Amino acid sequence: RCSILNKSELIDKVACDRGVTKAHAKAAVECVFDNIAEALSKKDSVRLVGFGTFGVRERAARTARNPRTGENISLPEASVPFFKPGKELKEKVNQ
């Protein structure tokens, strides 16, 4: 069975695993997320050895089709975040 771990469940798990309060775990988890987001907003990447790399790719402007109306629309260029898993994470997932 596949389950989804949401942010509050992640905070609960960190609190339980590390023996800290939920408030401390929430602060730690949010700090990590905020720092990753801040680095990405500056177009920097974040490499967590053994886990993976968060980065930003540039997507060129393009023409797309609205599936509801069939109308062609122009999409501007955009910066898109990505995650590339590291070797150790890939191995753990494929055990």
C-alpha positions in Angstrom: 0.0 0.0 0.0 1.3 3.5 -0.9 0.7 6.2 1.6 1.4 10.0 1.3 3.3 11.8 4.0 2.1 15.4 4.2 3.9 18.3 5.9 2.2 17.9 9.3 2.9 14.1 9.3 6.5 14.8 8.5 6.8 17.2 11.4 5.2 14.6 13.7 7.7 12.0 12.5 10.7 14.3 13.0 9.4 15.2 16.5 9.0 11.5 17.4 12.3 10.3 15.8 14.4 13.1 17.4 12.6 13.3 20.8 11.8 17.0 20.4 8.6 19.0 20.7 6.4 19.4 17.6 7.1 23.1 17.8 10.8 22.5 17.5 10.4 19.9 14.7 8.1 22.3 12.8 10.6 25.1 13.1 13.4 22.8 11.8 11.3 21.4 8.9 10.1 24.9 7.8 13.6 26.3 8.1 14.9 23.6 5.7 12.1 24.2 3.2 12.5 28.0 3.5 16.3 27.8 2.8 15.8 25.6 -0.2 13.1 27.9 -1.6 15.3 30.9 -1.0 18.3 29.4 -2.8 16.1 28.4 -5.7 14.6 31.9 -5.9 18.2 33.1 -6.4 18.7 30.5 -9.2 21.1 28.6 -7.0 21.0 24.8 -6.5 21.0 22.9 -3.3 22.9 19.6 -3.3 22.3 17.2 -0.4 24.9 14.5 -0.9 23.3 11.0 -0.9 19.8 12.5 -1.2 19.6 14.7 -4.3 19.8 18.1 -5.9 17.2 20.8 -6.0 17.7 23.3 -8.9 16.0 25.6 -11.4 15.7 25.2 -15.1 14.6 27.8 -17.6 11.7 26.9 -19.8 11.5 28.8 -23.1 8.4 30.7 -24.2 6.0 28.5 -26.2 2.6 28.2 -27.7 0.2 25.8 -26.1 -3.5 24.8 -26.7 -6.2 25.3 -24.1 -7.8 21.8 -23.9 -11.2 23.2 -23.0 -11.6 25.7 -25.8 -9.0 24.5 -28.4 -7.6 28.1 -28.5 -3.9 28.6 -28.9 -2.3 30.6 -26.1 1.2 31.9 -25.5 3.1 30.8 -22.4 6.0 33.1 -21.4 9.4 31.8 -20.5 9.5 30.5 -16.9 11.9 29.3 -14.2 10.9 25.8 -13.1 12.2 24.1 -10.0 13.3 20.5 -10.3 14.6 17.7 -8.1 17.2 15.1 -9.2 17.5 12.2 -6.8 21.0 11.1 -5.7 22.5 7.6 -6.0 21.8 6.5 -2.4 18.2 7.7 -2.6 17.6 5.8 -5.8 19.1 2.7 -4.3 16.9 2.9 -1.2 13.8 3.4 -3.3 14.7 0.3 -5.4 15.4 -2.1 -2.5 
